[in-house]
């Protein structure tokens, strides 16, 4: 009897060991298996792509600083330090009206493009490393600007096309995309001669591309150069017996203790660069002068430079039939 009991005890013990091993095998099957090819946590972090910011890209926050006139840069054509509102070519073209951000040269960084209200001409502001420069582009040279940076240009109805621009040490360089010249029967796409029909089809496809989104510049960001100039110019400026006077927004010229004739009202002022130089527009209604007789309505434009307590006055042009230029250097009276 004792032997039988021992035998049953041994069999029961063996059964318990077998069940325990089966349970361990089952748990092992449920656990994820580590393979030799599976990446470790350190390797996963190493392969992770970290986005980078292009230092030459003008983003929305930077654009706002330009629009507020807070950023100083060099204008490529005049080589002067300026902000958006004191560009050397701003006067005759009006004032900045709207802007957009677009990658013009396809380098992955956006440029700031500003349109002027009078002519529709554009200023392009580009950052290249530590250099920030502006470039002037007439409306005919940058029309129908698209989100891919391409644009239309036109010399006439017979010669026009599509291009993108590149920045170089010599300024802006046009990179031809589509060229149409019906007068000379020259038609090209990417520099390769093609048929007129192919070029017309390419231009039609260009027109269907998405336009850039323009943002109007709020008036609150635009400096009041009329007020600034009139306060600075207020008074009489003389040279010998001749004088020019600015008085509460009006400009007049004449001879001391003698004849004087009114030129008119200072209606608009542009500041040319960060120096004390302005371009002013003066409107004179039709009037009668004892010496001149009937003087027709006219608009005059002058460059006025302040330096060392004196001014240099230069007439640029008028809307009359004749053109007159002169320099008038005067000291404060």
C-alpha positions as CSV (number, residue, x, y, z in Angstrom):
1,X,0.0,0.0,0.0
2,X,2.8,2.4,0.9
3,X,4.5,1.7,-2.5
4,X,1.2,2.5,-4.4
5,X,0.9,5.8,-2.5
6,X,4.4,6.8,-3.4
7,X,3.8,5.9,-7.0
8,X,0.7,8.1,-7.2
9,X,2.5,11.0,-5.6
10,X,5.3,10.8,-8.2
11,X,2.8,10.8,-11.1
12,X,0.9,13.8,-9.6
13,X,4.2,15.8,-9.3
14,X,5.1,15.1,-12.9
15,X,1.7,16.3,-14.1
16,X,2.1,19.6,-12.1
17,X,5.6,20.2,-13.7
18,X,4.2,19.6,-17.2
19,X,1.3,22.1,-16.7
20,X,3.7,24.7,-15.5
21,X,6.0,24.4,-18.5
22,X,3.0,24.6,-20.9
23,X,1.8,27.8,-19.2
24,X,5.2,29.4,-19.6
25,X,5.4,28.4,-23.3
26,X,1.9,30.0,-23.8
27,X,3.0,33.3,-22.2
28,X,6.1,33.4,-24.3
29,X,4.0,33.0,-27.5
30,X,1.8,35.9,-26.5
31,X,4.8,38.3,-26.0
32,X,6.1,40.3,-29.0
33,X,9.2,38.8,-30.4
34,X,12.3,41.0,-30.7
35,X,14.0,40.5,-34.1
36,X,17.4,41.4,-35.1
37,X,16.1,44.0,-37.6
38,X,13.7,45.8,-35.3
39,X,14.9,49.4,-34.4
40,X,15.7,50.3,-30.9
41,X,14.3,53.5,-29.3
42,X,17.6,55.3,-29.8
43,X,17.7,54.3,-33.5
44,X,14.1,55.6,-33.9
45,X,15.1,59.0,-32.5
46,X,18.2,59.1,-34.7
47,X,16.1,58.5,-37.9
48,X,13.5,61.1,-37.0
49,X,13.3,64.0,-39.5
50,X,13.5,67.4,-37.6
51,X,12.0,70.2,-39.7
52,X,14.4,73.1,-40.4
53,X,13.6,76.8,-41.0
54,X,15.2,78.4,-44.0
55,X,16.8,81.6,-42.7
56,X,16.3,83.3,-46.1
57,X,12.5,82.7,-45.9
58,X,10.3,85.8,-45.2
59,X,7.5,84.4,-43.1
60,X,4.2,86.2,-42.1
61,X,5.7,87.7,-38.9
62,X,8.7,89.1,-40.8
63,X,6.5,90.4,-43.5
64,X,4.5,92.4,-40.9
65,X,7.7,94.0,-39.7
66,X,8.5,95.1,-43.2
67,X,5.0,96.4,-43.7
68,X,5.3,98.4,-40.5
69,X,8.5,100.0,-41.8
70,X,10.5,98.5,-39.0
71,X,13.1,96.7,-41.2
72,X,16.0,98.6,-42.8
73,X,17.5,97.2,-46.0
74,X,19.4,98.3,-49.1
75,X,17.7,99.2,-52.3
76,X,19.7,97.5,-55.1
77,X,19.3,100.3,-57.7
78,X,20.1,103.4,-55.5
79,X,22.4,101.6,-53.0
80,X,20.8,103.5,-50.2
81,X,19.6,102.3,-46.8
82,X,15.8,102.4,-46.7
83,X,12.6,100.9,-45.4
84,X,9.5,100.0,-47.3
85,X,8.2,103.5,-47.3
86,X,11.4,105.4,-48.2
87,X,12.4,103.4,-51.4
88,X,14.1,105.7,-53.9
89,X,11.6,104.9,-56.6
90,X,8.5,105.1,-54.5
91,X,7.4,108.7,-55.2
92,X,6.3,108.6,-58.8
93,X,4.8,105.1,-58.5
94,X,2.6,105.9,-55.5
95,X,2.7,104.3,-52.1
96,X,2.7,100.7,-51.0
97,X,-0.8,99.3,-51.4
98,X,-0.7,95.6,-51.0
99,X,1.7,92.7,-50.5
100,X,2.2,89.0,-50.9
101,X,4.7,86.3,-50.0
102,X,5.9,83.9,-52.8
103,X,9.0,81.9,-53.7
104,X,10.0,83.7,-56.9
105,X,13.3,81.9,-57.7
106,X,12.2,78.4,-56.6
107,X,14.9,78.1,-53.9
108,X,12.5,77.1,-51.1
109,X,12.5,80.6,-49.5
110,X,9.8,83.2,-50.0
111,X,10.3,86.8,-51.0
112,X,8.1,89.8,-50.2
113,X,6.4,91.4,-53.2
114,X,4.8,94.9,-52.7
115,X,2.5,96.6,-55.2
116,X,2.2,100.4,-55.5
117,X,-1.2,102.0,-55.8
118,X,-0.6,104.5,-58.6
119,X,1.2,102.4,-61.3
120,X,0.8,98.8,-60.1
121,X,4.6,98.5,-60.2
122,X,6.2,96.2,-57.7
123,X,9.1,96.1,-55.2
124,X,10.6,92.7,-54.5
125,X,12.4,92.3,-51.1
126,X,14.8,89.3,-50.9
127,X,17.0,88.0,-48.1
128,X,20.2,86.2,-49.0
129,X,22.3,85.3,-46.0
130,X,23.0,88.5,-44.1
131,X,22.0,90.7,-47.0
132,X,18.5,92.1,-47.5
133,X,17.8,93.9,-50.8
134,X,14.9,95.4,-52.7
135,X,14.4,95.4,-56.4
136,X,12.1,97.5,-58.7
137,X,9.9,95.6,-61.2
138,X,7.5,97.4,-63.5
139,X,3.9,96.0,-63.8
140,X,4.6,94.8,-67.4
141,X,7.5,92.9,-66.0
142,X,5.6,91.1,-63.3
143,X,1.9,90.6,-64.2
144,X,-0.5,87.8,-63.1
145,X,1.8,86.5,-60.4
146,X,1.2,82.8,-59.6
147,X,1.7,80.8,-56.4
148,X,4.5,78.8,-58.1
149,X,6.5,82.0,-58.5
150,X,6.0,82.3,-62.3
151,X,4.6,85.4,-63.8
152,X,3.5,86.9,-67.1
153,X,5.4,89.7,-68.9
154,X,4.6,91.8,-71.9
155,X,6.3,94.2,-74.2
156,X,3.3,94.4,-76.6
157,X,0.4,92.3,-77.9
158,X,2.9,90.7,-80.3
159,X,5.7,90.0,-77.8
160,X,5.0,88.5,-74.4
161,X,5.4,85.4,-72.3
162,X,6.0,83.7,-69.0
163,X,9.1,83.8,-66.8
164,X,10.4,83.4,-63.3
165,X,13.2,85.6,-61.9
166,X,16.6,84.8,-60.3
167,X,18.7,87.0,-58.0
168,X,22.3,87.7,-58.8
169,X,25.1,90.1,-58.0
170,X,24.0,92.1,-61.1
171,X,20.4,92.3,-60.0
172,X,17.3,90.4,-61.2
173,X,17.7,88.0,-64.1
174,X,14.7,86.8,-66.1
175,X,14.5,83.0,-66.6
176,X,12.4,82.3,-69.7
177,X,9.6,79.8,-69.4
178,X,7.4,80.7,-72.4
179,X,8.2,83.1,-75.2
180,X,5.8,84.4,-77.8
181,X,6.9,86.8,-80.6
182,X,4.4,86.7,-83.5
183,X,6.2,89.6,-85.4
184,X,9.2,87.4,-85.9
185,X,7.5,84.0,-85.6
186,X,9.6,83.0,-82.6
187,X,7.9,80.6,-80.2
188,X,9.7,78.8,-77.3
189,X,9.0,76.7,-74.2
190,X,11.9,76.3,-71.8
191,X,14.2,77.6,-74.4
192,X,13.2,75.0,-77.0
193,X,11.6,76.2,-80.3
194,X,8.0,74.9,-80.7
195,X,4.9,75.8,-82.8
196,X,2.7,78.8,-82.1
197,X,-0.1,76.6,-81.1
198,X,2.0,74.9,-78.4
199,X,3.0,78.3,-77.0
200,X,-0.6,79.5,-77.0
201,X,-1.6,76.4,-75.2
202,X,1.1,76.8,-72.6
203,X,0.1,80.4,-72.0
204,X,-3.5,79.3,-71.6
205,X,-2.4,76.7,-69.0
206,X,-0.4,79.4,-67.2
207,X,-3.5,81.6,-67.0
208,X,-5.3,78.7,-65.2
209,X,-2.7,78.5,-62.4
210,X,-3.6,79.8,-59.0
211,X,-2.9,83.5,-58.4
212,X,-1.1,84.6,-55.3
213,X,-3.1,86.0,-52.4
214,X,-2.7,89.8,-52.0
215,X,-3.1,91.5,-48.6
216,X,-4.0,95.2,-48.4
217,X,-1.7,97.3,-46.3
218,X,-3.6,99.1,-43.5
219,X,-3.3,102.9,-43.5
220,X,-2.2,102.8,-39.9
221,X,1.2,101.4,-41.0
222,X,1.8,104.1,-43.6
223,X,3.8,107.2,-42.4
224,X,2.3,110.7,-42.8
225,X,5.2,112.2,-44.9
226,X,3.1,115.2,-45.8
227,X,2.8,116.3,-42.2
228,X,6.5,115.4,-41.6
229,X,7.7,117.5,-44.6
230,X,5.4,120.5,-44.0
231,X,6.6,120.8,-40.4
232,X,10.3,120.5,-41.5
233,X,9.9,123.0,-44.4
234,X,7.7,125.5,-42.7
235,X,9.2,129.0,-43.2
236,X,10.9,131.2,-45.8
237,X,14.1,130.0,-47.6
238,X,16.1,132.5,-49.6
239,X,18.9,132.8,-52.1
240,X,19.9,136.4,-52.7
241,X,16.6,138.3,-53.4
242,X,14.7,135.1,-54.4
243,X,12.7,133.1,-52.0
244,X,10.6,130.0,-51.7
245,X,8.1,129.7,-48.8
246,X,6.3,126.8,-47.3
247,X,3.4,127.8,-45.1
248,X,0.8,125.4,-43.6
249,X,1.0,123.0,-46.6
250,X,1.2,125.7,-49.3
251,X,4.2,126.5,-51.4
252,X,5.0,129.9,-53.0
253,X,7.9,131.4,-54.7
254,X,8.9,135.0,-55.5
255,X,11.2,137.9,-54.9
256,X,11.7,139.5,-51.5
257,X,9.9,142.8,-51.1
258,X,8.6,142.4,-54.6
259,X,6.7,140.1,-56.8
260,X,5.3,136.8,-55.4
261,X,3.2,134.1,-57.1
262,X,1.6,131.1,-55.5
263,X,2.5,127.7,-56.7
264,X,-0.1,125.8,-54.8
265,X,-0.8,123.1,-52.2
266,X,1.5,120.3,-51.2
267,X,-0.8,117.3,-51.9
268,X,1.5,114.3,-51.6
269,X,5.0,113.6,-50.3
270,X,7.3,110.6,-50.6
271,X,10.5,110.2,-48.6
272,X,13.5,109.1,-50.6
273,X,15.8,106.9,-48.5
274,X,16.4,107.5,-44.8
275,X,18.2,110.8,-45.5
276,X,16.4,114.1,-45.4
277,X,15.3,114.0,-49.0
278,X,11.7,114.1,-50.2
279,X,9.7,114.1,-53.5
280,X,6.7,116.4,-53.2
281,X,3.7,116.9,-55.5
282,X,2.3,120.5,-55.6
283,X,-1.0,121.2,-57.2
284,X,-1.7,124.7,-58.5
285,X,-5.2,125.6,-59.7
286,X,-5.7,127.9,-62.6
287,X,-4.9,131.5,-61.5
288,X,-4.0,135.0,-62.7
289,X,-0.7,136.7,-62.1
290,X,0.0,140.4,-62.8
291,X,3.3,139.6,-64.5
292,X,2.6,136.1,-65.8
293,X,-1.0,136.7,-66.9
294,X,-3.3,133.7,-66.9
295,X,-1.5,130.6,-65.5
296,X,-3.2,127.3,-66.3
297,X,-3.9,124.6,-63.8
298,X,-0.8,122.4,-63.3
299,X,0.9,119.9,-61.1
300,X,4.6,120.2,-60.2
301,X,7.0,117.6,-58.7
302,X,10.1,118.7,-56.8
303,X,12.9,116.9,-55.0
304,X,13.6,118.7,-51.8
305,X,16.8,117.9,-49.7
306,X,17.5,119.3,-46.2
307,X,21.1,119.6,-45.2
308,X,23.0,121.7,-42.7
309,X,20.1,124.1,-42.2
310,X,19.6,124.6,-46.0
311,X,17.5,123.1,-48.7
312,X,18.2,122.0,-52.3
313,X,15.1,122.4,-54.4
314,X,14.9,120.7,-57.8
315,X,11.9,120.7,-60.1
316,X,11.5,117.3,-61.8
317,X,8.6,117.7,-64.2
318,X,5.1,119.1,-64.7
319,X,1.9,118.0,-66.5
320,X,2.2,121.0,-68.8
321,X,3.4,120.6,-72.4
322,X,6.9,121.7,-71.6
323,X,9.5,120.2,-69.3
324,X,11.7,122.4,-67.1
325,X,14.5,121.4,-64.7
326,X,16.4,123.7,-62.4
327,X,18.1,123.7,-59.0
328,X,17.3,126.1,-56.3
329,X,19.7,126.2,-53.4
330,X,18.5,128.3,-50.4
331,X,19.4,129.0,-46.8
332,X,17.0,129.4,-44.0
333,X,15.7,133.0,-43.8
